[in-house]
Amino acid sequence: MVVDELDALRDRFDGCKTIAFADLSTQMILVTDSGSNLPRETLDNLCAQAAQMLGTNGRLFLGNKESSAAALANNEGLRVFVRANQEPNDV
């Protein structure tokens, strides 16, 4: 189950505050695991960043080659986006 996998991933990495499962084709976060209640706008922004970094529905926004992972670091922290192997719009 996705929830159990998210729990295990969050527990595995010290300092991980939020982990989410998203569908980039709809640009929606489907499930989150967070130590706090994040506003919907924050989750929407997280999903938009993943879509921009990885592309959606075979359409690239950055670069010239589809990627299975991307990282974004800024003053808010580090965000790591990983595309699912079997479902390219799931991250």
N, CA, C and O atoms as CSV, one atom per row, in Angstrom:
chain,resi,resn,atom,element,x,y,z
A,1,MET,N,N,0.835,-1.179,0.000
A,1,MET,CA,C,0.000,0.000,0.000
A,1,MET,C,C,0.884,1.247,0.000
A,1,MET,O,O,1.925,1.264,0.656
A,2,VAL,N,N,0.486,2.271,-0.716
A,2,VAL,CA,C,1.269,3.488,-0.874
A,2,VAL,C,C,1.538,4.164,0.467
A,2,VAL,O,O,2.651,4.635,0.704
A,3,VAL,N,N,0.553,4.218,1.335
A,3,VAL,CA,C,0.716,4.884,2.630
A,3,VAL,C,C,1.829,4.229,3.435
A,3,VAL,O,O,2.654,4.921,4.033
A,4,ASP,N,N,1.858,2.906,3.454
A,4,ASP,CA,C,2.901,2.190,4.192
A,4,ASP,C,C,4.274,2.460,3.605
A,4,ASP,O,O,5.244,2.612,4.348
A,5,GLU,N,N,4.372,2.523,2.284
A,5,GLU,CA,C,5.647,2.812,1.631
A,5,GLU,C,C,6.117,4.229,1.951
A,5,GLU,O,O,7.305,4.450,2.186
A,6,LEU,N,N,5.201,5.181,1.962
A,6,LEU,CA,C,5.563,6.555,2.307
A,6,LEU,C,C,6.040,6.643,3.753
A,6,LEU,O,O,7.027,7.321,4.041
A,7,ASP,N,N,5.348,5.965,4.656
A,7,ASP,CA,C,5.759,5.943,6.067
A,7,ASP,C,C,7.175,5.393,6.200
A,7,ASP,O,O,8.009,5.965,6.903
A,8,ALA,N,N,7.438,4.284,5.524
A,8,ALA,CA,C,8.757,3.645,5.614
A,8,ALA,C,C,9.845,4.553,5.044
A,8,ALA,O,O,10.932,4.645,5.614
A,9,LEU,N,N,9.568,5.215,3.942
A,9,LEU,CA,C,10.554,6.122,3.356
A,9,LEU,C,C,10.837,7.306,4.269
A,9,LEU,O,O,11.994,7.680,4.463
A,10,ARG,N,N,9.809,7.884,4.818
A,10,ARG,CA,C,9.985,9.047,5.695
A,10,ARG,C,C,10.778,8.662,6.940
A,10,ARG,O,O,11.629,9.425,7.397
A,11,ASP,N,N,10.503,7.490,7.484
A,11,ASP,CA,C,11.227,7.018,8.662
A,11,ASP,C,C,12.692,6.713,8.348
A,11,ASP,O,O,13.561,6.813,9.215
A,12,ARG,N,N,12.945,6.346,7.111
A,12,ARG,CA,C,14.299,5.939,6.708
A,12,ARG,C,C,15.277,7.113,6.622
A,12,ARG,O,O,16.476,6.934,6.833
A,13,PHE,N,N,14.780,8.297,6.319
A,13,PHE,CA,C,15.646,9.449,6.097
A,13,PHE,C,C,15.451,10.497,7.184
A,13,PHE,O,O,14.419,11.165,7.241
A,14,ASP,N,N,16.452,10.632,8.044
A,14,ASP,CA,C,16.412,11.643,9.099
A,14,ASP,C,C,16.292,13.021,8.465
A,14,ASP,O,O,16.938,13.307,7.456
A,15,GLY,N,N,15.481,13.856,9.049
A,15,GLY,CA,C,15.313,15.211,8.533
A,15,GLY,C,C,14.249,15.342,7.469
A,15,GLY,O,O,13.914,16.457,7.069
A,16,CYS,N,N,13.707,14.228,6.998
A,16,CYS,CA,C,12.638,14.279,6.000
A,16,CYS,C,C,11.372,14.759,6.694
A,16,CYS,O,O,10.875,14.111,7.616
A,17,LYS,N,N,10.857,15.888,6.250
A,17,LYS,CA,C,9.676,16.466,6.877
A,17,LYS,C,C,8.388,16.050,6.180
A,17,LYS,O,O,7.354,15.869,6.824
A,18,THR,N,N,8.456,15.902,4.873
A,18,THR,CA,C,7.248,15.576,4.109
A,18,THR,C,C,7.615,14.648,2.963
A,18,THR,O,O,8.654,14.805,2.322
A,19,ILE,N,N,6.757,13.698,2.723
A,19,ILE,CA,C,6.895,12.834,1.554
A,19,ILE,C,C,5.513,12.727,0.924
A,19,ILE,O,O,4.502,12.652,1.623
A,20,ALA,N,N,5.483,12.722,-0.385
A,20,ALA,CA,C,4.193,12.753,-1.072
A,20,ALA,C,C,4.215,11.835,-2.290
A,20,ALA,O,O,5.266,11.562,-2.870
A,21,PHE,N,N,3.039,11.373,-2.653
A,21,PHE,CA,C,2.831,10.589,-3.870
A,21,PHE,C,C,1.908,11.412,-4.755
A,21,PHE,O,O,0.831,11.825,-4.325
A,22,ALA,N,N,2.332,11.649,-5.994
A,22,ALA,CA,C,1.579,12.538,-6.871
A,22,ALA,C,C,1.381,11.943,-8.253
A,22,ALA,O,O,2.152,11.094,-8.701
A,23,ASP,N,N,0.337,12.404,-8.914
A,23,ASP,CA,C,0.051,12.078,-10.309
A,23,ASP,C,C,0.307,13.344,-11.119
A,23,ASP,O,O,-0.446,14.314,-11.027
A,24,LEU,N,N,1.371,13.326,-11.909
A,24,LEU,CA,C,1.731,14.522,-12.661
A,24,LEU,C,C,0.785,14.806,-13.816
A,24,LEU,O,O,0.695,15.946,-14.270
A,25,SER,N,N,0.078,13.791,-14.299
A,25,SER,CA,C,-0.854,14.040,-15.412
A,25,SER,C,C,-2.006,14.933,-14.970
A,25,SER,O,O,-2.547,15.698,-15.768
A,26,THR,N,N,-2.379,14.833,-13.696
A,26,THR,CA,C,-3.426,15.701,-13.150
A,26,THR,C,C,-2.840,16.808,-12.272
A,26,THR,O,O,-3.551,17.713,-11.834
A,27,GLN,N,N,-1.539,16.718,-12.026
A,27,GLN,CA,C,-0.818,17.623,-11.133
A,27,GLN,C,C,-1.498,17.706,-9.765
A,27,GLN,O,O,-1.770,18.782,-9.233
A,28,MET,N,N,-1.757,16.508,-9.225
A,28,MET,CA,C,-2.386,16.417,-7.906
A,28,MET,C,C,-1.556,15.535,-6.987
A,28,MET,O,O,-1.089,14.468,-7.383
A,29,ILE,N,N,-1.380,15.996,-5.752
A,29,ILE,CA,C,-0.798,15.161,-4.704
A,29,ILE,C,C,-1.916,14.236,-4.234
A,29,ILE,O,O,-2.989,14.695,-3.843
A,30,LEU,N,N,-1.660,12.943,-4.274
A,30,LEU,CA,C,-2.684,11.966,-3.912
A,30,LEU,C,C,-2.605,11.553,-2.447
A,30,LEU,O,O,-3.633,11.361,-1.797
A,31,VAL,N,N,-1.384,11.417,-1.927
A,31,VAL,CA,C,-1.181,10.988,-0.544
A,31,VAL,C,C,0.043,11.712,0.000
A,31,VAL,O,O,1.035,11.873,-0.711
A,32,THR,N,N,-0.018,12.147,1.248
A,32,THR,CA,C,1.150,12.747,1.889
A,32,THR,C,C,1.396,12.119,3.242
A,32,THR,O,O,0.494,11.568,3.873
A,33,ASP,N,N,2.635,12.215,3.666
A,33,ASP,CA,C,3.032,11.840,5.012
A,33,ASP,C,C,3.901,12.991,5.496
A,33,ASP,O,O,4.991,13.221,4.973
A,34,SER,N,N,3.414,13.706,6.490
A,34,SER,CA,C,4.104,14.905,6.950
A,34,SER,C,C,4.010,15.007,8.456
A,34,SER,O,O,3.052,14.534,9.067
A,35,GLY,N,N,5.020,15.633,9.050
A,35,GLY,CA,C,4.998,15.869,10.481
A,35,GLY,C,C,4.128,17.048,10.868
A,35,GLY,O,O,3.944,17.328,12.052
A,36,SER,N,N,3.587,17.747,9.861
A,36,SER,CA,C,2.725,18.897,10.131
A,36,SER,C,C,1.609,18.944,9.096
A,36,SER,O,O,1.649,18.243,8.086
A,37,ASN,N,N,0.629,19.771,9.361
A,37,ASN,CA,C,-0.458,19.954,8.410
A,37,ASN,C,C,-0.061,21.035,7.415
A,37,ASN,O,O,-0.094,22.226,7.724
A,38,LEU,N,N,0.308,20.606,6.230
A,38,LEU,CA,C,0.706,21.564,5.198
A,38,LEU,C,C,-0.530,22.113,4.497
A,38,LEU,O,O,-1.473,21.370,4.227
A,39,PRO,N,N,-0.531,23.410,4.201
A,39,PRO,CA,C,-1.657,23.975,3.458
A,39,PRO,C,C,-1.712,23.394,2.042
A,39,PRO,O,O,-0.693,23.005,1.473
A,40,ARG,N,N,-2.898,23.347,1.504
A,40,ARG,CA,C,-3.097,22.820,0.150
A,40,ARG,C,C,-2.212,23.539,-0.872
A,40,ARG,O,O,-1.725,22.921,-1.818
A,41,GLU,N,N,-2.009,24.838,-0.678
A,41,GLU,CA,C,-1.185,25.620,-1.601
A,41,GLU,C,C,0.257,25.116,-1.618
A,41,GLU,O,O,0.897,25.090,-2.669
A,42,THR,N,N,0.762,24.721,-0.463
A,42,THR,CA,C,2.125,24.193,-0.373
A,42,THR,C,C,2.235,22.881,-1.125
A,42,THR,O,O,3.206,22.656,-1.847
A,43,LEU,N,N,1.241,22.010,-0.960
A,43,LEU,CA,C,1.242,20.732,-1.678
A,43,LEU,C,C,1.106,20.944,-3.188
A,43,LEU,O,O,1.765,20.267,-3.977
A,44,ASP,N,N,0.254,21.879,-3.579
A,44,ASP,CA,C,0.107,22.191,-5.007
A,44,ASP,C,C,1.420,22.695,-5.582
A,44,ASP,O,O,1.787,22.342,-6.703
A,45,ASN,N,N,2.132,23.522,-4.817
A,45,ASN,CA,C,3.414,24.046,-5.267
A,45,ASN,C,C,4.445,22.928,-5.400
A,45,ASN,O,O,5.230,22.910,-6.348
A,46,LEU,N,N,4.439,22.007,-4.456
A,46,LEU,CA,C,5.345,20.861,-4.507
A,46,LEU,C,C,5.102,20.040,-5.772
A,46,LEU,O,O,6.050,19.641,-6.449
A,47,CYS,N,N,3.850,19.794,-6.085
A,47,CYS,CA,C,3.506,19.026,-7.278
A,47,CYS,C,C,3.888,19.787,-8.548
A,47,CYS,O,O,4.384,19.190,-9.503
A,48,ALA,N,N,3.662,21.088,-8.563
A,48,ALA,CA,C,4.025,21.901,-9.729
A,48,ALA,C,C,5.536,21.879,-9.951
A,48,ALA,O,O,6.000,21.853,-11.091
A,49,GLN,N,N,6.294,21.890,-8.867
A,49,GLN,CA,C,7.753,21.812,-8.990
A,49,GLN,C,C,8.174,20.466,-9.573
A,49,GLN,O,O,9.058,20.410,-10.428
A,50,ALA,N,N,7.552,19.389,-9.120
A,50,ALA,CA,C,7.858,18.064,-9.660
A,50,ALA,C,C,7.535,18.007,-11.149
A,50,ALA,O,O,8.317,17.477,-11.937
A,51,ALA,N,N,6.390,18.549,-11.530
A,51,ALA,CA,C,6.002,18.553,-12.942
A,51,ALA,C,C,6.990,19.357,-13.777
A,51,ALA,O,O,7.340,18.956,-14.886
A,52,GLN,N,N,7.435,20.481,-13.249
A,52,GLN,CA,C,8.386,21.310,-13.982
A,52,GLN,C,C,9.737,20.603,-14.112
A,52,GLN,O,O,10.361,20.648,-15.172
A,53,MET,N,N,10.181,19.964,-13.059
A,53,MET,CA,C,11.485,19.310,-13.075
A,53,MET,C,C,11.501,18.049,-13.938
A,53,MET,O,O,12.473,17.793,-14.649
A,54,LEU,N,N,10.421,17.260,-13.876
A,54,LEU,CA,C,10.403,15.971,-14.566
A,54,LEU,C,C,9.601,15.968,-15.863
A,54,LEU,O,O,9.800,15.100,-16.713
A,55,GLY,N,N,8.697,16.931,-16.020
A,55,GLY,CA,C,7.814,16.932,-17.185
A,55,GLY,C,C,6.583,16.081,-16.914
A,55,GLY,O,O,6.557,15.287,-15.973
A,56,THR,N,N,5.565,16.256,-17.748
A,56,THR,CA,C,4.328,15.492,-17.593
A,56,THR,C,C,3.849,14.991,-18.939
A,56,THR,O,O,4.038,15.646,-19.965
A,57,ASN,N,N,3.234,13.836,-18.926
A,57,ASN,CA,C,2.632,13.256,-20.128
A,57,ASN,C,C,3.582,13.268,-21.319
A,57,ASN,O,O,3.167,13.528,-22.448
A,58,GLY,N,N,4.853,12.988,-21.064
A,58,GLY,CA,C,5.839,12.949,-22.132
A,58,GLY,C,C,6.327,14.310,-22.595
A,58,GLY,O,O,7.161,14.388,-23.497
A,59,ARG,N,N,5.827,15.380,-21.999
A,59,ARG,CA,C,6.227,16.744,-22.371
A,59,ARG,C,C,7.255,17.254,-21.370
A,59,ARG,O,O,7.005,17.261,-20.164
A,60,LEU,N,N,8.403,17.678,-21.866
A,60,LEU,CA,C,9.468,18.177,-21.009
A,60,LEU,C,C,9.340,19.674,-20.810
A,60,LEU,O,O,8.964,20.405,-21.726
A,61,PHE,N,N,9.655,20.118,-19.615
A,61,PHE,CA,C,9.676,21.546,-19.314
A,61,PHE,C,C,11.106,22.043,-19.191
A,61,PHE,O,O,11.395,23.184,-19.553
A,62,LEU,N,N,12.002,21.210,-18.687
A,62,LEU,CA,C,13.419,21.534,-18.552
A,62,LEU,C,C,14.234,20.454,-19.244
A,62,LEU,O,O,13.881,19.276,-19.187
A,63,GLY,N,N,15.287,20.835,-19.876
A,63,GLY,CA,C,16.173,19.865,-20.499
A,63,GLY,C,C,15.628,19.330,-21.815
A,63,GLY,O,O,14.595,19.775,-22.315
A,64,ASN,N,N,16.356,18.362,-22.359
A,64,ASN,CA,C,15.972,17.791,-23.638
A,64,ASN,C,C,15.805,16.279,-23.594
A,64,ASN,O,O,15.662,15.634,-24.632
A,65,LYS,N,N,15.824,15.713,-22.384
A,65,LYS,CA,C,15.708,14.270,-22.234
A,65,LYS,C,C,14.927,13.968,-20.962
A,65,LYS,O,O,15.173,14.588,-19.928
A,66,GLU,N,N,13.999,13.036,-21.021
A,66,GLU,CA,C,13.218,12.675,-19.845
A,66,GLU,C,C,14.114,12.087,-18.766
A,66,GLU,O,O,15.039,11.326,-19.051
A,67,SER,N,N,13.825,12.452,-17.533
A,67,SER,CA,C,14.617,11.991,-16.400
A,67,SER,C,C,13.739,11.216,-15.430
A,67,SER,O,O,12.535,11.455,-15.336
A,68,SER,N,N,14.349,10.294,-14.716
A,68,SER,CA,C,13.599,9.534,-13.718
A,68,SER,C,C,13.726,10.151,-12.325
A,68,SER,O,O,13.030,9.733,-11.400
A,69,ALA,N,N,14.605,11.140,-12.166
A,69,ALA,CA,C,14.780,11.783,-10.866
A,69,ALA,C,C,15.301,13.201,-11.056
A,69,ALA,O,O,15.945,13.518,-12.056
A,70,ALA,N,N,15.009,14.038,-10.082
A,70,ALA,CA,C,15.500,15.419,-10.086
A,70,ALA,C,C,15.572,15.901,-8.649
A,70,ALA,O,O,14.875,15.389,-7.773
A,71,ALA,N,N,16.416,16.884,-8.419
A,71,ALA,CA,C,16.542,17.489,-7.090
A,71,ALA,C,C,16.494,19.002,-7.232
A,71,ALA,O,O,16.970,19.570,-8.215
A,72,LEU,N,N,15.914,19.630,-6.240
A,72,LEU,CA,C,15.800,21.081,-6.197
A,72,LEU,C,C,16.195,21.532,-4.800
A,72,LEU,O,O,15.585,21.125,-3.811
A,73,ALA,N,N,17.220,22.374,-4.723
A,73,ALA,CA,C,17.667,22.892,-3.428
A,73,ALA,C,C,17.512,24.405,-3.418
A,73,ALA,O,O,17.884,25.092,-4.370
A,74,ASN,N,N,16.958,24.904,-2.328
A,74,ASN,CA,C,16.837,26.347,-2.151
A,74,ASN,C,C,16.856,26.634,-0.649
A,74,ASN,O,O,17.129,25.737,0.149
A,75,ASN,N,N,16.570,27.867,-0.263
A,75,ASN,CA,C,16.636,28.211,1.154
A,75,ASN,C,C,15.546,27.540,1.989
A,75,ASN,O,O,15.587,27.603,3.218
A,76,GLU,N,N,14.581,26.906,1.344
A,76,GLU,CA,C,13.535,26.173,2.068
A,76,GLU,C,C,13.948,24.738,2.354
A,76,GLU,O,O,13.336,24.078,3.194
A,77,GLY,N,N,14.977,24.244,1.671
A,77,GLY,CA,C,15.433,22.881,1.888
A,77,GLY,C,C,15.730,22.173,0.582
A,77,GLY,O,O,15.898,22.807,-0.460
A,78,LEU,N,N,15.791,20.869,0.648
A,78,LEU,CA,C,16.078,20.022,-0.502
A,78,LEU,C,C,14.828,19.229,-0.862
A,78,LEU,O,O,14.208,18.607,0.000
A,79,ARG,N,N,14.468,19.256,-2.125
A,79,ARG,CA,C,13.335,18.456,-2.607
A,79,ARG,C,C,13.862,17.472,-3.636
A,79,ARG,O,O,14.588,17.844,-4.558
A,80,VAL,N,N,13.490,16.219,-3.468
A,80,VAL,CA,C,13.913,15.164,-4.378
A,80,VAL,C,C,12.665,14.578,-5.008
A,80,VAL,O,O,11.727,14.200,-4.307
A,81,PHE,N,N,12.655,14.502,-6.329
A,81,PHE,CA,C,11.516,13.975,-7.072
A,81,PHE,C,C,11.960,12.708,-7.791
A,81,PHE,O,O,12.969,12.713,-8.497
A,82,VAL,N,N,11.210,11.624,-7.615
A,82,VAL,CA,C,11.551,10.343,-8.224
A,82,VAL,C,C,10.335,9.815,-8.964
A,82,VAL,O,O,9.251,9.677,-8.397
A,83,ARG,N,N,10.536,9.524,-10.241
A,83,ARG,CA,C,9.457,9.014,-11.092
A,83,ARG,C,C,9.294,7.509,-10.873
A,83,ARG,O,O,10.290,6.796,-10.739
A,84,ALA,N,N,8.071,7.023,-10.835
A,84,ALA,CA,C,7.817,5.586,-10.695
A,84,ALA,C,C,8.232,4.869,-11.985
A,84,ALA,O,O,8.082,5.401,-13.084
A,85,ASN,N,N,8.750,3.669,-11.827
A,85,ASN,CA,C,9.209,2.902,-12.997
A,85,ASN,C,C,8.070,2.505,-13.924
A,85,ASN,O,O,8.184,2.632,-15.143
A,86,GLN,N,N,6.985,2.029,-13.355
A,86,GLN,CA,C,5.891,1.487,-14.159
A,86,GLN,C,C,4.896,2.528,-14.642
A,86,GLN,O,O,4.232,2.324,-15.659
A,87,GLU,N,N,4.784,3.638,-13.931
A,87,GLU,CA,C,3.823,4.685,-14.274
A,87,GLU,C,C,4.570,6.013,-14.375
A,87,GLU,O,O,4.815,6.650,-13.351
A,88,PRO,N,N,4.934,6.442,-15.570
A,88,PRO,CA,C,5.788,7.619,-15.716
A,88,PRO,C,C,5.191,8.927,-15.202
A,88,PRO,O,O,5.933,9.888,-14.997
A,89,ASN,N,N,3.885,8.994,-14.989
A,89,ASN,CA,C,3.289,10.209,-14.428
A,89,ASN,C,C,3.171,10.170,-12.914
A,89,ASN,O,O,2.727,11.144,-12.306
A,90,ASP,N,N,3.561,9.063,-12.294
A,90,ASP,CA,C,3.524,8.955,-10.840
A,90,ASP,C,C,4.895,9.283,-10.281
A,90,ASP,O,O,5.909,8.754,-10.736
A,91,VAL,N,N,4.915,10.172,-9.279
A,91,VAL,CA,C,6.184,10.543,-8.630
A,91,VAL,C,C,6.014,10.481,-7.123
A,91,VAL,O,O,6.959,10.755,-6.383
